[in-house]
């Protein structure tokens, strides 16, 4: 089974490298050529462009956002080039509106389509230990299951409609952002009364919130360690907007998401867009006069 991979950014590069390590023939393309050359040196084949994937059985894409996905997959001719019966696995976080358009575009071309966004940062991708949120027709999921097993520790199935996986990813990122926001506000409260914010975070993440998300992001907040970014704050704002769009479409109030969207904008206004999204915690500290 020959695999194509488009989008070799922070997450895509280690994911593609893991497929190579597992022995899969791999053809790759990226707008920047440096990661392509890294993989070619390890045995991958470089595609001539985004439409040079007619010979692959499965195409995996990990593009940054809606704009990049639409420009490459549709505008760049990727879907038109795939052979009928090929399966495309879209592992990016995208809007539900684009998810619907892509689903229809695949059906029109006789292509299989699986949405499989991931939970996990770069180090998790490198270790092949991502949690993968997948949705699509059973036959398509079965075909790509061995590849997802290489990329992740577990694949969670959320239905036969690809957009169902996308909304689950947006909901999960909403929860992660909520954890960061809550720890940031609580830490500011503790610090304002002279107690140690770092000691508070250590206590919290070893008792009532002893979970990976709180422990990982809590340590970053306690140490004010926001660079290099594993997931940029600007991308966090994008995901809050997508979650709110999905909420409006489903007539689901998300008042906390609306507040966090404004706090992300506050952080961007102070020049923090390139920092890790854990830097959302600095908004509460700044407003309390502690930053």
N, C-alpha and C positions, 0 to 999 in steps of 0.2 A: 504494500500500500504506500503510494507516494504522497507526501504531505507538502502543502504550500503554507507559507507563513508570511503574513503582511503586518507590518507594524512592530518594529524592533526597538521600542523605547525602553524605558526603565524596567517595565515588567515583561514586555515581549521578548527582549533579548535573552534573559535567562530561561524563559519558557521554551523558546526555540532551541536553545542549547541543550536542554534536557531531552528533547525529542531526538536530537542528534546522538546524544549519549546512549539513548535507548535503542539505537540502530535503525531508526527510520530514515529512508531517503527524504531529503528535505530541500525544498526550493524556496528562496526567501527574497523579499523585496522590502525596501524602506526608503522614505524620501531622502534621508541622509545616508551616505554610503559607508560610513565607518563601521556600524554594527554589521552590515552585510559582509564586509571584508573579514571581520572577526569570525563570522560563521563559515565563510568560504574556506578560511584557513583550517577549520575543523572538519571540513568535508561537505559542507552544504553547496548547493548550486545557486548562483545568483540569477534571478529573473531579470529580463531586459526591461520590464516595466510592470505596472499593476495589471495589465491585460495578458501577461505571459504565464498563465497558469492553466492552459487548456489540457495539460498532461497530468494534472494532479487528481487524486481520488477524493481527498479532503483538503479544504482550505481553512486555515485558522487565521483570524484577524484580531489584532489587539491595537486598535487605533484610538487616538486621544479623546475624541469627542464626536458629537453629531456631525459637525462640519467636515472633519477629516474623513469620517466613515462614508458620508454621502459623496464627497468629492472623489474618493478613491474607488469605492465599490461600484458606484453607479456612474459617476462622471468619468472615472478613469477606465471604465470598461471591464473591470474585474468580473462581474457577474455575467456579462455577455460572453466572456471568453471561456468560462467553465463549461466542461462537457456535461450534457444532460445526465442526471443521475449522481453527479458529484454532490458532496455535502459541504456546506459552509458552516463553520462554527465561529460565531461572533462572540468574543470574550470581553468586549469593552462595555463600559457603563454608558448607556445611551438613553434618550428620551423614549417614552412610550409611543409618541407620535412617529418617530423614526422607526421604532421597532415594528409598528404596523405596516409602514411603507416597505420595509425590507422583507417582511413576511410575504407580502403580495408580489414583490419583485421576484422573489425566488420561485413562487408558484408559477408565475407567468413564464419562467425560463426552464421549468422542469427540474429545478434544483432542490436538494434537501437543505433545510435550514434549522440550526440549533442555536439558541441563545445560551451562553454559558459564562456569564460574568463571574468574577472571583472575589473571594475574601482573603486578604493577606498582603503583606508588604513585600518589598524586594527580597529581603533575606528569606522569606517564606517561599517565594517563587523560585529562588535559586536552589532551595532544598527540595523542590518538588512536593511541597506540603500544603499547597493552597486548598481551600475549601471552594468547590465549584458548584455554582447554582445553575442548574440546567433545566431547560424546557424545550420540547420539540416532539415530533412524532417518534413513536417507540422504535421503529426501524432505524431511523436516523441516529437516535441516541445509542442504540446497540452498536452501530457501525463505528462510532467515534469513541465508545467507552474505553477501549484500550489506551487511546491517546490521552484521555482525561485522567486515567489512572496514573500515567507517567507524570502529569503536571500537578496532580493534587493528591491529598491524603484521603479525600472523600468527595464524591459527587452527590449532591442533594437534588432530587428530582421534584419539579414543581408544576408538572402538567404538560400537555401536548401543544399548548399555544406558546410560542417563543417569548412573547412579551411578558408572560407570567414570571419568568426568571428575571427579567429586567426590573419589574416592579419590586420583586423581593430584594434585589440588590440595592435599589434606592431606599427601601425601608431599612435595610441593614445599615447603610451609611448614615441615615437619619439617626439611628440608635447610637452609632459611634460618635457622631458629632454631638449628640445630647450628652454623652458621657464626658466628653472633653469640656463642654460648656458648663456642666454641673460641677466638675472638679475645679474648673477655673474660678467660678463664682464662690464656691465653698472655701477654696484656698485663700481668696482675697478677704473673705469674712474673718477667717482665723488670723491672718496676718495683720489685719486692721486693729486687732485687739492684742497684738504683741506676741502671739504664739507663733511657733515655727510652721510655716506652710509645708516645708519638706517633711517634717515629722508627722504632720497631719496626713499627708498623702501616703506616707509609709504605713501608718496605722490603718488607714482606710483600705488600702489595697492588699492588706494582709489579714483583714477581718471581714467586714460586711460586704466588701466589693473585691474579694480575692479572685479576680477573673482576668484573663489575658489582656483584654482591651483596657481595663482600668489600670492594671499593673504597668503595661507598656506605655500608654499615654500619660499615666500618672507620674511615672519616672521622668518623662520628658518635661512635664510641667514643673515638677519639683526642682529640676536642674536647669530650667529655662533652656533646654537643649532642642532647638528647633531647626538646626541646619547641620548637615545636609537634609533636605526634605525627602522623606519617603513617599509622601503624598502631599502635593502643594496645596496651600491654603486657597489659592485661586480655583483649584479643582473642587475643593470642598464647597465653595460658593456655587459652582456649576451644579453639583449634585443636589444642593438644597433647592435650587431653582427647579431642577427636574422633578424632585420629590413633590414640590408644591404644585407643579403642573399636573402630575399624576393624581394628586389629592383632589384638585379642582375637577379633573375629568371624572373622578369617581364620587364626587360630592362628599369628600371626607375632610372635615376641618383638621388642620395641623397647626394650631396656634403657636406651638413652641418652635416649629420649623420656620415660621414667619419671623419670629424674634431672632433666631439664629442666622437667618439670611441677612438681616440688618447688621448683626454683629460681624459676620464675615465681610460685609461691605465696609464696616468701620475699620477692620484690620487691614483691608486693602487700601483704604484711604490713608493709613499710616505707613504704607510701604511694605507690608508684610506678605504680599502675594506669593513670593518665591519661597517663603518659609514653610515648614511642615504645618499641616492644618491643626496640629496640637497648639500652635501659636494663637489659636482662637482664645485660649485662656488669658492672653495678655490684655484682651479687651476689658474684662472685668477688673483686672489689676489696675489698668490705666484709669478707668473711670473712678476707682476708689483712691486714686492718688498714690498708688503703691509702685508704679512702674517708672 
